[in-house]
Amino acid sequence: MIKRQGILRTRQVRRSIYIKSAILIILILLLAITTGCKRETKTLGRTASVAGKTTIVVADAKTTHHLNLYVAKELGIFDKYNLDVQIRVRG
């Protein structure tokens, strides 16, 4: 009798895990579908898609941490990927 209760409890635990896993997978799929499929223009002006070219505005501080942005712009990497990157220096 005790062994039978243990088997039932094990089945209930497995079933609970399967249900939670299924719900998690469904939520991840819904998130991927709803966020990755549309082009949008954000109202804050940070990202805008106009005529196929994406505009990104980046704020820069007066340090060398953002040097890679300037190097990528000079090498034409942003143009290669059809990006219009505007680097604005904060005072």
C-alpha positions in Angstrom: 0.0 0.0 0.0 2.8 2.4 0.9 4.7 1.6 -2.3 1.5 2.3 -4.4 1.1 5.7 -2.7 4.7 6.5 -3.6 4.2 5.6 -7.2 1.1 7.8 -7.4 2.9 10.7 -5.8 5.8 10.2 -8.3 3.3 10.3 -11.2 1.7 13.5 -9.8 5.1 15.1 -9.5 6.1 14.2 -13.1 2.8 15.4 -14.4 3.2 18.7 -12.5 6.7 19.1 -14.0 5.4 18.4 -17.5 2.6 20.9 -17.2 4.9 23.6 -15.9 7.4 22.9 -18.7 4.6 23.1 -21.3 3.4 26.4 -20.0 6.9 27.8 -20.0 7.5 26.7 -23.5 4.2 28.2 -24.7 5.0 31.5 -22.9 8.5 31.7 -24.5 7.0 31.0 -28.0 4.4 33.7 -27.5 7.0 36.1 -26.4 9.2 35.3 -29.4 6.3 35.7 -31.8 5.0 39.0 -30.5 8.3 40.8 -30.1 10.3 39.7 -33.1 7.9 40.1 -36.0 7.1 43.8 -36.4 9.1 46.9 -37.4 8.3 49.8 -35.2 9.2 53.4 -34.5 9.7 54.2 -30.9 8.4 57.6 -29.8 11.4 58.5 -27.7 13.4 59.0 -30.9 16.1 56.5 -30.0 15.2 54.0 -32.8 13.4 54.7 -36.0 13.0 52.8 -39.2 12.8 55.0 -42.2 13.1 53.7 -45.8 14.7 50.5 -44.7 17.5 52.3 -42.7 17.5 52.0 -38.9 18.5 55.1 -36.9 20.2 54.6 -33.5 21.1 57.5 -31.3 23.9 56.8 -28.8 24.9 59.0 -25.9 28.6 59.2 -25.3 30.5 60.3 -22.3 33.9 61.9 -22.4 35.8 58.6 -21.8 37.5 56.0 -23.9 34.9 53.4 -23.1 32.9 54.3 -26.2 35.9 54.4 -28.6 34.6 51.3 -30.4 31.6 53.3 -31.7 33.9 55.8 -33.4 36.1 53.1 -34.8 33.1 51.2 -36.2 31.7 54.4 -37.7 35.0 55.2 -39.4 35.4 51.7 -40.8 31.9 51.8 -42.3 30.5 48.9 -40.3 27.3 50.7 -39.5 26.7 51.5 -43.2 27.4 47.8 -44.1 24.5 46.8 -41.9 22.3 49.7 -43.1 22.4 51.5 -39.7 22.5 55.3 -39.2 24.2 55.7 -35.9 24.3 59.2 -34.4 26.8 59.6 -31.5 25.8 62.5 -29.2 28.4 63.7 -26.7 27.0 64.5 -23.3 28.5 67.5 -21.6 
